[in-house]
């Protein structure tokens, strides 16, 4: 009750400005940080929790159960910026090899990779190894008709951009769409360079335009 009263502004007339009456105390004591678009008790709790988690993850992992050790290893790997810079694009190139390489970043993919390439196999690898659903989303969840059992669900996955609007609408959506395409082109060029594949900007632009066309068809 004391916290609720503290977050109110009893000086405001609730008949004229109920929001100020109910939340004025909170507004006067909290400023939205420049890094946020909103600020609530849940945001404060999240910030406090992140500080606690940081402390836990930075403690010694001796005697920890396996799950805690894995979390600490992952945290340390993300914080080791020196090694990250040293490895450069190698982890990404290794991941591309696992999923069958990337035609736009290869000089002869159609000859060396395509004959043994299986979409079903690669989709399952993307799901099991990288938790990435492409074209088809498949997961196990409670049966809506019988909550005592689990069933397999098949659904459409998320799109490359946040929503269907980004693929068809104008204005800001179009600017994001153009930046998205340019981002794909830039990444493809970088990977070709790292793999010592000859420079071919027109080929990269044509291939990425096809990717954008395919994503648009899926969004439609």
ZALO-813602 format. One record per residue (C-alpha): residue number from 0; residue in three letters; chain; x, y, z negated. Coordinates in pm, 1 decimal, decimal comma. Layout:
@i=NUM | aa=ala | ch=A | X=X | Y=Y | Z=Z;
...
END
This chain:
@i=0 | aa=unk | ch=A | X=0,0 | Y=0,0 | Z=0,0;
@i=1 | aa=unk | ch=A | X=285,0 | Y=238,7 | Z=-84,2;
@i=2 | aa=unk | ch=A | X=446,5 | Y=176,5 | Z=254,4;
@i=3 | aa=unk | ch=A | X=119,0 | Y=241,6 | Z=436,8;
@i=4 | aa=unk | ch=A | X=69,2 | Y=568,6 | Z=247,6;
@i=5 | aa=unk | ch=A | X=430,4 | Y=666,1 | Z=318,5;
@i=6 | aa=unk | ch=A | X=372,7 | Y=621,9 | Z=691,4;
@i=7 | aa=unk | ch=A | X=57,3 | Y=835,5 | Z=686,0;
@i=8 | aa=unk | ch=A | X=16,6 | Y=1212,5 | Z=699,8;
@i=9 | aa=unk | ch=A | X=-265,4 | Y=1293,2 | Z=453,0;
@i=10 | aa=unk | ch=A | X=-238,5 | Y=1664,0 | Z=541,2;
@i=11 | aa=unk | ch=A | X=-379,6 | Y=1595,2 | Z=889,3;
@i=12 | aa=unk | ch=A | X=-753,8 | Y=1594,1 | Z=952,4;
@i=13 | aa=unk | ch=A | X=-845,2 | Y=1239,6 | Z=1066,7;
@i=14 | aa=unk | ch=A | X=-1149,4 | Y=1373,6 | Z=1250,7;
@i=15 | aa=unk | ch=A | X=-924,7 | Y=1593,3 | Z=1468,8;
@i=16 | aa=unk | ch=A | X=-607,6 | Y=1381,7 | Z=1506,6;
@i=17 | aa=unk | ch=A | X=-643,8 | Y=1033,5 | Z=1364,1;
@i=18 | aa=unk | ch=A | X=-309,7 | Y=918,9 | Z=1509,0;
@i=19 | aa=unk | ch=A | X=-123,9 | Y=1193,3 | Z=1322,1;
@i=20 | aa=unk | ch=A | X=-322,2 | Y=1111,4 | Z=1008,3;
@i=21 | aa=unk | ch=A | X=-243,7 | Y=738,7 | Z=1030,2;
@i=22 | aa=unk | ch=A | X=114,6 | Y=754,1 | Z=1160,9;
@i=23 | aa=unk | ch=A | X=242,4 | Y=1106,9 | Z=1091,7;
@i=24 | aa=unk | ch=A | X=469,3 | Y=996,5 | Z=807,6;
@i=25 | aa=unk | ch=A | X=638,8 | Y=741,2 | Z=1031,1;
@i=26 | aa=unk | ch=A | X=682,7 | Y=996,2 | Z=1310,7;
@i=27 | aa=unk | ch=A | X=843,8 | Y=1252,2 | Z=1079,8;
@i=28 | aa=unk | ch=A | X=1097,8 | Y=1003,2 | Z=944,7;
@i=29 | aa=unk | ch=A | X=1191,6 | Y=816,4 | Z=1264,4;
@i=30 | aa=unk | ch=A | X=1336,6 | Y=944,3 | Z=1590,2;
@i=31 | aa=unk | ch=A | X=1334,7 | Y=727,4 | Z=1901,4;
@i=32 | aa=unk | ch=A | X=1701,9 | Y=646,9 | Z=1978,4;
@i=33 | aa=unk | ch=A | X=1836,1 | Y=764,4 | Z=2313,7;
@i=34 | aa=unk | ch=A | X=1894,2 | Y=401,2 | Z=2409,2;
@i=35 | aa=unk | ch=A | X=1528,7 | Y=303,3 | Z=2356,1;
@i=36 | aa=unk | ch=A | X=1195,4 | Y=385,1 | Z=2513,8;
@i=37 | aa=unk | ch=A | X=1004,4 | Y=292,4 | Z=2194,8;
@i=38 | aa=unk | ch=A | X=1068,9 | Y=251,9 | Z=1822,5;
@i=39 | aa=unk | ch=A | X=861,1 | Y=54,3 | Z=1574,3;
@i=40 | aa=unk | ch=A | X=903,5 | Y=-155,0 | Z=1261,4;
@i=41 | aa=unk | ch=A | X=971,5 | Y=-453,4 | Z=1486,6;
@i=42 | aa=unk | ch=A | X=1258,8 | Y=-269,8 | Z=1655,8;
@i=43 | aa=unk | ch=A | X=1406,1 | Y=-185,2 | Z=1314,4;
@i=44 | aa=unk | ch=A | X=1376,4 | Y=-548,8 | Z=1204,0;
@i=45 | aa=unk | ch=A | X=1539,7 | Y=-663,6 | Z=1527,3;
@i=46 | aa=unk | ch=A | X=1833,4 | Y=-424,3 | Z=1478,8;
@i=47 | aa=unk | ch=A | X=1878,5 | Y=-540,2 | Z=1119,0;
@i=48 | aa=unk | ch=A | X=1861,2 | Y=-903,9 | Z=1226,5;
@i=49 | aa=unk | ch=A | X=2124,8 | Y=-852,1 | Z=1495,6;
@i=50 | aa=unk | ch=A | X=2363,6 | Y=-713,2 | Z=1233,4;
@i=51 | aa=unk | ch=A | X=2302,0 | Y=-1017,5 | Z=1012,8;
@i=52 | aa=unk | ch=A | X=2348,4 | Y=-1257,0 | Z=1306,5;
@i=53 | aa=unk | ch=A | X=2671,5 | Y=-1083,4 | Z=1406,3;
@i=54 | aa=unk | ch=A | X=2806,5 | Y=-1140,5 | Z=1056,8;
@i=55 | aa=unk | ch=A | X=2702,9 | Y=-1505,6 | Z=1060,7;
@i=56 | aa=unk | ch=A | X=2850,6 | Y=-1573,2 | Z=1405,5;
@i=57 | aa=unk | ch=A | X=3183,6 | Y=-1415,2 | Z=1311,3;
@i=58 | aa=unk | ch=A | X=3237,7 | Y=-1634,8 | Z=1003,4;
@i=59 | aa=unk | ch=A | X=3453,2 | Y=-1946,6 | Z=1011,5;
@i=60 | aa=unk | ch=A | X=3281,7 | Y=-2249,1 | Z=1165,4;
@i=61 | aa=unk | ch=A | X=3449,9 | Y=-2504,4 | Z=942,6;
@i=62 | aa=unk | ch=A | X=3195,5 | Y=-2743,2 | Z=794,5;
@i=63 | aa=unk | ch=A | X=2911,0 | Y=-2609,1 | Z=1009,2;
@i=64 | aa=unk | ch=A | X=2656,5 | Y=-2837,0 | Z=1166,9;
@i=65 | aa=unk | ch=A | X=2697,2 | Y=-2888,5 | Z=1541,4;
@i=66 | aa=unk | ch=A | X=2425,9 | Y=-2640,7 | Z=1642,0;
@i=67 | aa=unk | ch=A | X=2593,2 | Y=-2357,4 | Z=1446,1;
@i=68 | aa=unk | ch=A | X=2931,8 | Y=-2444,0 | Z=1594,1;
@i=69 | aa=unk | ch=A | X=2788,4 | Y=-2422,5 | Z=1945,6;
@i=70 | aa=unk | ch=A | X=2634,5 | Y=-2081,6 | Z=1873,7;
@i=71 | aa=unk | ch=A | X=2966,4 | Y=-1950,4 | Z=1739,5;
@i=72 | aa=unk | ch=A | X=3159,6 | Y=-2089,8 | Z=2035,8;
@i=73 | aa=unk | ch=A | X=2918,6 | Y=-1920,1 | Z=2276,4;
@i=74 | aa=unk | ch=A | X=2945,4 | Y=-1591,2 | Z=2085,8;
@i=75 | aa=unk | ch=A | X=3327,0 | Y=-1603,3 | Z=2085,8;
@i=76 | aa=unk | ch=A | X=3334,6 | Y=-1680,0 | Z=2457,3;
@i=77 | aa=unk | ch=A | X=3122,9 | Y=-1371,0 | Z=2528,6;
@i=78 | aa=unk | ch=A | X=3339,5 | Y=-1149,0 | Z=2305,0;
@i=79 | aa=unk | ch=A | X=3670,6 | Y=-1261,4 | Z=2455,3;
@i=80 | aa=unk | ch=A | X=3682,7 | Y=-987,9 | Z=2718,4;
@i=81 | aa=unk | ch=A | X=4051,1 | Y=-1046,9 | Z=2791,2;
@i=82 | aa=unk | ch=A | X=3984,5 | Y=-1402,9 | Z=2906,1;
@i=83 | aa=unk | ch=A | X=3669,9 | Y=-1293,3 | Z=3091,0;
@i=84 | aa=unk | ch=A | X=3872,0 | Y=-1036,6 | Z=3290,3;
@i=85 | aa=unk | ch=A | X=4148,0 | Y=-1291,4 | Z=3346,4;
@i=86 | aa=unk | ch=A | X=3908,2 | Y=-1553,7 | Z=3487,4;
@i=87 | aa=unk | ch=A | X=3745,0 | Y=-1287,5 | Z=3705,7;
@i=88 | aa=unk | ch=A | X=3503,0 | Y=-1451,4 | Z=3952,6;
@i=89 | aa=unk | ch=A | X=3627,0 | Y=-1809,6 | Z=3897,9;
@i=90 | aa=unk | ch=A | X=3327,3 | Y=-1919,8 | Z=3681,2;
@i=91 | aa=unk | ch=A | X=3084,8 | Y=-1794,6 | Z=3947,4;
@i=92 | aa=unk | ch=A | X=3276,6 | Y=-1968,1 | Z=4226,9;
@i=93 | aa=unk | ch=A | X=3271,9 | Y=-2291,6 | Z=4025,6;
@i=94 | aa=unk | ch=A | X=2896,7 | Y=-2258,8 | Z=3973,1;
@i=95 | aa=unk | ch=A | X=2842,0 | Y=-2204,5 | Z=4345,2;
@i=96 | aa=unk | ch=A | X=3032,8 | Y=-2524,1 | Z=4418,3;
@i=97 | aa=unk | ch=A | X=2803,5 | Y=-2717,1 | Z=4183,8;
@i=98 | aa=unk | ch=A | X=2488,3 | Y=-2594,8 | Z=4360,4;
@i=99 | aa=unk | ch=A | X=2618,5 | Y=-2664,4 | Z=4711,0;
@i=100 | aa=unk | ch=A | X=2801,2 | Y=-2339,5 | Z=4785,0;
@i=101 | aa=unk | ch=A | X=2649,6 | Y=-2028,6 | Z=4945,7;
@i=102 | aa=unk | ch=A | X=2618,6 | Y=-2014,1 | Z=5325,4;
@i=103 | aa=unk | ch=A | X=2672,3 | Y=-1637,9 | Z=5341,3;
@i=104 | aa=unk | ch=A | X=2998,9 | Y=-1676,9 | Z=5145,7;
@i=105 | aa=unk | ch=A | X=3131,9 | Y=-1957,8 | Z=5361,7;
@i=106 | aa=unk | ch=A | X=3287,7 | Y=-1968,0 | Z=5705,5;
@i=107 | aa=unk | ch=A | X=3158,3 | Y=-2310,3 | Z=5807,4;
@i=108 | aa=unk | ch=A | X=2876,9 | Y=-2407,4 | Z=5566,6;
@i=109 | aa=unk | ch=A | X=2659,2 | Y=-2551,2 | Z=5844,2;
@i=110 | aa=unk | ch=A | X=2933,0 | Y=-2799,1 | Z=5936,5;
@i=111 | aa=unk | ch=A | X=3087,8 | Y=-2888,5 | Z=5600,9;
@i=112 | aa=unk | ch=A | X=2799,9 | Y=-2862,2 | Z=5351,3;
@i=113 | aa=unk | ch=A | X=2461,6 | Y=-2879,3 | Z=5524,3;
@i=114 | aa=unk | ch=A | X=2479,1 | Y=-3245,6 | Z=5640,5;
@i=115 | aa=unk | ch=A | X=2487,8 | Y=-3368,7 | Z=5278,3;
@i=116 | aa=unk | ch=A | X=2276,5 | Y=-3088,4 | Z=5130,6;
@i=117 | aa=unk | ch=A | X=1949,7 | Y=-3189,7 | Z=4962,3;
@i=118 | aa=unk | ch=A | X=1705,0 | Y=-2926,9 | Z=4843,6;
@i=119 | aa=unk | ch=A | X=1543,2 | Y=-3162,7 | Z=4590,6;
@i=120 | aa=unk | ch=A | X=1882,5 | Y=-3241,9 | Z=4437,1;
@i=121 | aa=unk | ch=A | X=1991,6 | Y=-2877,7 | Z=4420,9;
@i=122 | aa=unk | ch=A | X=1662,5 | Y=-2764,2 | Z=4268,0;
@i=123 | aa=unk | ch=A | X=1701,4 | Y=-3023,9 | Z=3993,4;
@i=124 | aa=unk | ch=A | X=2062,3 | Y=-2917,0 | Z=3929,9;
@i=125 | aa=unk | ch=A | X=1959,2 | Y=-2550,9 | Z=3908,3;
@i=126 | aa=unk | ch=A | X=1696,4 | Y=-2649,8 | Z=3652,7;
@i=127 | aa=unk | ch=A | X=1899,7 | Y=-2893,3 | Z=3440,3;
@i=128 | aa=unk | ch=A | X=2240,5 | Y=-2721,7 | Z=3449,4;
@i=129 | aa=unk | ch=A | X=2150,1 | Y=-2353,7 | Z=3468,0;
@i=130 | aa=unk | ch=A | X=1788,7 | Y=-2338,0 | Z=3344,4;
@i=131 | aa=unk | ch=A | X=1697,6 | Y=-2162,1 | Z=3669,6;
@i=132 | aa=unk | ch=A | X=1372,1 | Y=-2248,4 | Z=3845,2;
@i=133 | aa=unk | ch=A | X=1368,3 | Y=-2181,7 | Z=4219,5;
@i=134 | aa=unk | ch=A | X=1060,5 | Y=-2220,4 | Z=4443,5;
@i=135 | aa=unk | ch=A | X=895,3 | Y=-2453,2 | Z=4188,6;
@i=136 | aa=unk | ch=A | X=868,2 | Y=-2420,4 | Z=3811,7;
@i=137 | aa=unk | ch=A | X=826,8 | Y=-2747,5 | Z=3623,9;
@i=138 | aa=unk | ch=A | X=809,0 | Y=-2788,3 | Z=3246,7;
@i=139 | aa=unk | ch=A | X=658,7 | Y=-3002,0 | Z=2968,3;
@i=140 | aa=unk | ch=A | X=404,8 | Y=-2839,1 | Z=2735,7;
@i=141 | aa=unk | ch=A | X=94,7 | Y=-2912,7 | Z=2529,6;
@i=142 | aa=unk | ch=A | X=-201,0 | Y=-3036,1 | Z=2730,3;
@i=143 | aa=unk | ch=A | X=-466,5 | Y=-2762,6 | Z=2730,1;
@i=144 | aa=unk | ch=A | X=-738,9 | Y=-3028,3 | Z=2729,2;
@i=145 | aa=unk | ch=A | X=-581,9 | Y=-3242,0 | Z=2455,0;
@i=146 | aa=unk | ch=A | X=-332,4 | Y=-3071,9 | Z=2223,1;
@i=147 | aa=unk | ch=A | X=-222,6 | Y=-3406,8 | Z=2076,1;
@i=148 | aa=unk | ch=A | X=-22,2 | Y=-3488,2 | Z=2389,4;
@i=149 | aa=unk | ch=A | X=227,6 | Y=-3324,1 | Z=2623,4;
@i=150 | aa=unk | ch=A | X=204,1 | Y=-3316,1 | Z=3002,1;
@i=151 | aa=unk | ch=A | X=411,0 | Y=-3199,6 | Z=3298,7;
@i=152 | aa=unk | ch=A | X=315,7 | Y=-2856,4 | Z=3433,4;
@i=153 | aa=unk | ch=A | X=399,6 | Y=-2739,7 | Z=3785,6;
@i=154 | aa=unk | ch=A | X=379,5 | Y=-2368,6 | Z=3853,2;
@i=155 | aa=unk | ch=A | X=528,4 | Y=-2088,5 | Z=4058,6;
@i=156 | aa=unk | ch=A | X=852,1 | Y=-1944,9 | Z=3913,4;
@i=157 | aa=unk | ch=A | X=931,8 | Y=-1579,1 | Z=3855,0;
@i=158 | aa=unk | ch=A | X=1045,1 | Y=-1366,2 | Z=4150,0;
@i=159 | aa=unk | ch=A | X=1386,4 | Y=-1211,5 | Z=4204,2;
@i=160 | aa=unk | ch=A | X=1242,1 | Y=-871,7 | Z=4112,9;
@i=161 | aa=unk | ch=A | X=1006,0 | Y=-814,6 | Z=3818,6;
@i=162 | aa=unk | ch=A | X=676,2 | Y=-837,4 | Z=4006,9;
@i=163 | aa=unk | ch=A | X=507,7 | Y=-864,1 | Z=4345,6;
@i=164 | aa=unk | ch=A | X=467,1 | Y=-483,7 | Z=4357,8;
@i=165 | aa=unk | ch=A | X=840,3 | Y=-437,6 | Z=4415,1;
@i=166 | aa=unk | ch=A | X=821,4 | Y=-621,5 | Z=4747,8;
@i=167 | aa=unk | ch=A | X=533,2 | Y=-430,4 | Z=4904,7;
@i=168 | aa=unk | ch=A | X=468,6 | Y=-92,4 | Z=4741,5;
@i=169 | aa=unk | ch=A | X=633,3 | Y=236,6 | Z=4832,1;
@i=170 | aa=unk | ch=A | X=783,8 | Y=515,8 | Z=4622,6;
@i=171 | aa=unk | ch=A | X=1004,7 | Y=399,3 | Z=4337,4;
@i=172 | aa=unk | ch=A | X=930,9 | Y=36,3 | Z=4425,6;
@i=173 | aa=unk | ch=A | X=1081,1 | Y=87,6 | Z=4771,1;
@i=174 | aa=unk | ch=A | X=1392,8 | Y=252,4 | Z=4626,4;
@i=175 | aa=unk | ch=A | X=1441,5 | Y=-42,8 | Z=4390,4;
@i=176 | aa=unk | ch=A | X=1386,0 | Y=-281,8 | Z=4682,7;
@i=177 | aa=unk | ch=A | X=1653,1 | Y=-108,4 | Z=4888,3;
@i=178 | aa=unk | ch=A | X=1896,5 | Y=-110,6 | Z=4594,8;
@i=179 | aa=unk | ch=A | X=1820,4 | Y=-480,3 | Z=4535,8;
@i=180 | aa=unk | ch=A | X=1909,1 | Y=-565,4 | Z=4895,6;
@i=181 | aa=unk | ch=A | X=2225,1 | Y=-357,2 | Z=4880,1;
@i=182 | aa=unk | ch=A | X=2322,3 | Y=-532,9 | Z=4556,2;
@i=183 | aa=unk | ch=A | X=2290,3 | Y=-873,0 | Z=4726,2;
@i=184 | aa=unk | ch=A | X=2504,5 | Y=-751,5 | Z=5017,6;
@i=185 | aa=unk | ch=A | X=2771,3 | Y=-616,9 | Z=4782,8;
@i=186 | aa=unk | ch=A | X=2791,7 | Y=-940,0 | Z=4581,3;
@i=187 | aa=unk | ch=A | X=2814,2 | Y=-1151,3 | Z=4898,6;
@i=188 | aa=unk | ch=A | X=3099,5 | Y=-936,8 | Z=5029,0;
@i=189 | aa=unk | ch=A | X=3284,0 | Y=-962,0 | Z=4697,4;
@i=190 | aa=unk | ch=A | X=3254,5 | Y=-1341,5 | Z=4689,5;
@i=191 | aa=unk | ch=A | X=3368,7 | Y=-1373,3 | Z=5051,6;
@i=192 | aa=unk | ch=A | X=3672,1 | Y=-1163,9 | Z=4963,4;
@i=193 | aa=unk | ch=A | X=3748,7 | Y=-1372,4 | Z=4652,0;
@i=194 | aa=unk | ch=A | X=3722,9 | Y=-1692,3 | Z=4861,6;
@i=195 | aa=unk | ch=A | X=3952,2 | Y=-1542,8 | Z=5127,7;
@i=196 | aa=unk | ch=A | X=3679,4 | Y=-1565,4 | Z=5389,8;
@i=197 | aa=unk | ch=A | X=3718,3 | Y=-1325,6 | Z=5679,3;
@i=198 | aa=unk | ch=A | X=3531,6 | Y=-994,3 | Z=5663,2;
@i=199 | aa=unk | ch=A | X=3205,3 | Y=-993,5 | Z=5860,2;
@i=200 | aa=unk | ch=A | X=2974,5 | Y=-718,2 | Z=5733,0;
@i=201 | aa=unk | ch=A | X=2714,6 | Y=-758,3 | Z=6007,3;
@i=202 | aa=unk | ch=A | X=2676,5 | Y=-1129,7 | Z=5932,1;
@i=203 | aa=unk | ch=A | X=2636,5 | Y=-1062,0 | Z=5558,9;
@i=204 | aa=unk | ch=A | X=2374,4 | Y=-793,7 | Z=5620,1;
@i=205 | aa=unk | ch=A | X=2178,3 | Y=-1019,6 | Z=5855,9;
@i=206 | aa=unk | ch=A | X=2185,4 | Y=-1312,1 | Z=5610,9;
@i=207 | aa=unk | ch=A | X=2080,6 | Y=-1101,5 | Z=5312,5;
@i=208 | aa=unk | ch=A | X=1800,0 | Y=-946,3 | Z=5516,8;
@i=209 | aa=unk | ch=A | X=1676,2 | Y=-1303,2 | Z=5575,9;
@i=210 | aa=unk | ch=A | X=1692,9 | Y=-1371,7 | Z=5201,8;
@i=211 | aa=unk | ch=A | X=1488,7 | Y=-1058,2 | Z=5138,4;
@i=212 | aa=unk | ch=A | X=1238,3 | Y=-1167,5 | Z=5401,1;
@i=213 | aa=unk | ch=A | X=1205,7 | Y=-1510,1 | Z=5237,8;
@i=214 | aa=unk | ch=A | X=1158,3 | Y=-1360,9 | Z=4890,3;
@i=215 | aa=unk | ch=A | X=891,4 | Y=-1130,1 | Z=5032,5;
@i=216 | aa=unk | ch=A | X=706,7 | Y=-1424,8 | Z=5184,9;
@i=217 | aa=unk | ch=A | X=719,3 | Y=-1607,4 | Z=4850,8;
@i=218 | aa=unk | ch=A | X=593,3 | Y=-1296,3 | Z=4672,9;
@i=219 | aa=unk | ch=A | X=308,3 | Y=-1277,2 | Z=4919,6;
END
